[in-house]
Amino acid sequence: MAKTKQSYTEAVTEMENILAELESSPEVNMDVISEKVKRAAVLMEFCKKQLHELDEELEKMMEHLD
């Protein structure tokens, strides 16, 4: 099965869910926390890349308007 590309909004939603899970969990399982933090870091990097690409596209569009 082919993996579909995650959108920026989906990544942000997943990060918000990870944060909510960590904040609401009464138990401290370091293995679980570690995995969730690693996943959040991957999602943050993905979002930063998406924002950077969007910024470049917008700059190109603005150059054409001048």
N, C-alpha and C positions, 0 to 999 in steps of 0.2 A: 504494500500500500504506500502511495506517495504521500509525503508529509507536506501539508499546505503551509504557505508562508504566513507567519504571524504578523499581524498589523501592529502599529504603534499603540493603538488604543487597547488591543488585547494584551500587549506586554505591560502597559501601565496598570490595567485591571488585575493582571496576575500579580504584579508587585504589591498592589494594594491588598489583595487577598492574603499574600504571604505575611505582610505586616500585621494584618488583623489577626491571623492565626497565631503569630508569635506573641502579640499583645494579650490575647485572650487565653492562651494556654497556661494552666496552673502548674504544669510540670515542666521541669527543665531537663530536656533530653538533648545533650550536646550533639549527638549524631544527627538528630532531626534539625536542630538549629543550624548546624554547619551546612547541611544540604540545602536548607531554605535560603541561607545567606549566599551560598554559591550560586543558586538559581537566580536570586535577586541581582547579583552582580552581573550575570550574563544578560539578564533583561535590561539592566541599566546601560550596559555597553551597547546593546542593540538599539535602545532608544536614543542614545547620544549619536550613534551613527545615522539613524533616520533623521534626526534634527539637523545634523551637519549637511546631509545630502539635500534636505529641503532648503536650507539656508543658501547653498550654492545655486540651486535652481532659481530661487527668488532673486538672487543677485544677477544672474544671467538675464532674467526677465526684465529687471530694472534697467540693465544696461541697454537693452533693446528699446526701451521706452524713451531714453534720453536722446 
